[in-house]
Amino acid sequence: MGRVTKPENMEGMSVRNLRIIENEKGSILHMIRSDSEYFKRFGEIYFSEVMPDTVKGWKKHKRTTQNFVVPVGRIKLVLYDQRSQSETFGMITEIELGRNDYKMVTIPPELWYGFKGLSRDKSIIANLIDRPHDPKESESLDINDSLIPYSW
C-alpha cells in the first residue's frame, strides 16, 4: 500500500465538520449554503447508494470538484493523488464518513477515489458537484488496478 496521509494534508482536499440539529421528531442535517466561503457553484446534486461491504471505484474527474456527505450509514472514502505536480503526489488518504462523525469532504479534480460501505445496511452519499455531470470528463479504473497502490 502507498504512503497514507491525514486527510487535511492531501493537497486541494478539505474536510469540514457539519452541523446536526437533533430533534426527537427528526433531525436536520446541514450540508452547504450558497453563502459559505467554500461554496463554488452549483452544478448538480445526486445520491449514491453503497451496499454493506461493497467497494465502488476507482474514479476521477478531470474538471469537477465534488463535495461528499454521508447522512445515512457509514463509508470509508479512499483518495489517491496521481498528480505529478502535487506536493502529495503518490499519497493515499483514508477517511470515514457518516452521521456519527458528520462532515463534508471536498474532492478536487484529478484525485482518484473509491469507497466502501461500512454499515450493516445501505449507506447514502450526497454528492454536490460544481458542474452538471458529464461522463466524458471522468475516468474509471477497476478496483483492483495496480496503478493505485491500495488494497481494500
Backbone torsions as a table, in degrees:
resi	resn	phi	psi	omega
1	MET	NA	147.7	179.9
2	GLY	-70.9	176.9	177.5
3	ARG	-65.8	127.5	179.3
4	VAL	-96.2	130.6	179.0
5	THR	-116.7	162.1	175.4
6	LYS	-71.0	147.9	-178.0
7	PRO	-54.2	-39.4	-177.3
8	GLU	-69.7	-9.8	179.7
9	ASN	-95.4	-9.7	-179.3
10	MET	-76.2	121.0	-175.4
11	GLU	-57.2	126.0	176.8
12	GLY	85.9	-14.8	-179.8
13	MET	-89.0	148.6	174.6
14	SER	-140.1	153.1	177.5
15	VAL	-128.3	127.0	-178.9
16	ARG	-127.1	131.8	173.2
17	ASN	-69.0	142.1	-179.7
18	LEU	-114.9	161.2	-175.7
19	ARG	-95.9	137.5	171.5
20	ILE	-120.4	127.7	173.3
21	ILE	-101.2	105.4	-176.5
22	GLU	-73.6	141.9	178.2
23	ASN	-153.8	134.1	-178.4
24	GLU	-63.7	-19.7	178.1
25	LYS	-89.0	-9.5	-177.9
26	GLY	139.1	127.2	-173.6
27	SER	-84.8	163.5	174.8
28	ILE	-108.4	126.0	179.1
29	LEU	-112.7	111.5	-179.7
30	HIS	-73.8	153.8	174.9
31	MET	-126.7	-65.9	-176.6
32	ILE	-160.2	151.7	176.1
33	ARG	-121.1	152.0	-179.4
34	SER	-67.3	-19.5	178.4
35	ASP	-97.1	10.4	176.3
36	SER	-73.8	146.4	-178.1
37	GLU	-62.1	-24.4	-177.2
38	TYR	-99.5	2.9	175.9
39	PHE	-78.9	124.2	178.4
40	LYS	-90.5	-67.5	178.9
41	ARG	-167.3	162.5	-179.6
42	PHE	-95.1	127.8	173.5
43	GLY	-114.5	-51.0	-177.5
44	GLU	-171.3	152.1	169.5
45	ILE	-127.7	136.7	177.1
46	TYR	-144.6	167.3	-177.0
47	PHE	-120.7	135.1	176.7
48	SER	-114.1	133.3	173.7
49	GLU	-92.1	141.3	177.5
50	VAL	-128.6	119.3	-179.6
51	MET	-78.3	156.6	-179.3
52	PRO	-54.8	136.5	177.7
53	ASP	59.5	14.9	178.2
54	THR	-95.2	137.9	178.8
55	VAL	-110.5	132.0	174.9
56	LYS	-119.0	138.9	179.5
57	GLY	146.0	-174.4	-14.8
58	TRP	-83.2	149.6	179.2
59	LYS	-148.4	151.5	170.8
60	LYS	-146.9	150.4	176.8
61	HIS	-106.8	142.3	-178.1
62	LYS	-82.0	-33.6	-176.6
63	ARG	-128.0	-15.8	-171.4
64	THR	-87.9	134.8	170.1
65	THR	-97.3	134.8	-177.8
66	GLN	-115.0	151.9	176.2
67	ASN	-130.1	107.1	-177.0
68	PHE	-95.6	133.5	171.3
69	VAL	-136.8	140.4	179.3
70	VAL	-118.5	93.5	-179.7
71	PRO	-81.2	-17.4	-178.4
72	VAL	-131.2	124.5	178.4
73	GLY	84.9	-156.0	-177.6
74	ARG	-154.4	138.8	177.8
75	ILE	-132.0	161.2	165.9
76	LYS	-107.9	121.0	177.8
77	LEU	-101.1	130.3	179.5
78	VAL	-122.9	131.7	178.6
79	LEU	-121.8	144.7	178.8
80	TYR	-129.1	129.9	-177.8
81	ASP	-99.1	107.2	178.1
82	GLN	-105.0	9.4	-178.4
83	ARG	-76.3	111.6	-173.0
84	SER	-63.6	-25.2	-179.8
85	GLN	-89.3	-2.9	-175.8
86	SER	-81.9	146.1	175.7
87	GLU	-69.6	-17.0	179.3
88	THR	-108.5	23.9	178.8
89	PHE	-52.9	131.5	178.0
90	GLY	84.1	-2.6	-177.6
91	MET	-91.0	157.2	178.9
92	ILE	-122.2	140.8	174.8
93	THR	-123.2	135.6	173.0
94	GLU	-117.4	136.5	176.6
95	ILE	-148.2	137.5	176.3
96	GLU	-96.1	137.0	180.0
97	LEU	-125.1	140.3	177.1
98	GLY	176.3	176.1	-176.1
99	ARG	-63.5	-36.8	-175.6
100	ASN	-73.0	-10.1	173.5
101	ASP	-143.5	69.1	-165.5
102	TYR	-74.5	119.1	-178.8
103	LYS	-154.8	169.5	177.0
104	MET	-119.2	135.3	175.8
105	VAL	-110.0	125.9	175.3
106	THR	-97.9	124.1	-177.6
107	ILE	-111.3	113.4	179.8
108	PRO	-74.5	166.6	176.2
109	PRO	-57.5	154.1	172.9
110	GLU	76.2	7.6	172.1
111	LEU	-97.9	130.7	173.7
112	TRP	-74.1	142.7	176.8
113	TYR	-144.1	155.0	173.7
114	GLY	-152.2	164.6	179.7
115	PHE	-151.4	157.6	-177.5
116	LYS	-130.5	136.7	176.1
117	GLY	-73.5	126.7	-178.3
118	LEU	-106.8	-11.2	-177.2
119	SER	-84.9	163.6	174.5
120	ARG	-72.6	-26.9	176.5
121	ASP	-110.9	175.3	-179.5
122	LYS	-64.1	147.9	175.3
123	SER	-106.3	156.0	178.4
124	ILE	-125.9	127.9	175.0
125	ILE	-104.1	126.2	168.7
126	ALA	-93.2	128.4	-177.7
127	ASN	-125.9	110.0	174.9
128	LEU	-96.2	118.0	179.8
129	ILE	-110.7	156.0	-172.3
130	ASP	-90.8	8.4	174.6
131	ARG	-155.3	154.7	177.4
132	PRO	-59.0	143.0	-178.1
133	HIS	-58.2	132.8	177.3
134	ASP	-135.4	108.1	-177.0
135	PRO	-60.5	-18.4	-179.7
136	LYS	-76.0	-15.6	-177.8
137	GLU	-101.8	14.0	176.8
138	SER	-125.2	159.9	176.5
139	GLU	-127.2	152.3	177.8
140	SER	-130.9	151.3	173.6
141	LEU	-132.7	154.7	172.5
142	ASP	-62.3	144.9	-177.1
143	ILE	-59.7	-22.7	179.9
144	ASN	-102.1	12.4	-178.9
145	ASP	-61.9	133.1	-176.2
146	SER	-73.0	-9.8	175.9
147	LEU	-58.5	-34.6	-178.9
148	ILE	-103.8	116.9	-174.8
149	PRO	-80.3	67.5	-178.1
150	TYR	-142.9	139.0	177.5
151	SER	-118.2	122.9	-179.9
152	TRP	-76.7	NA	NA
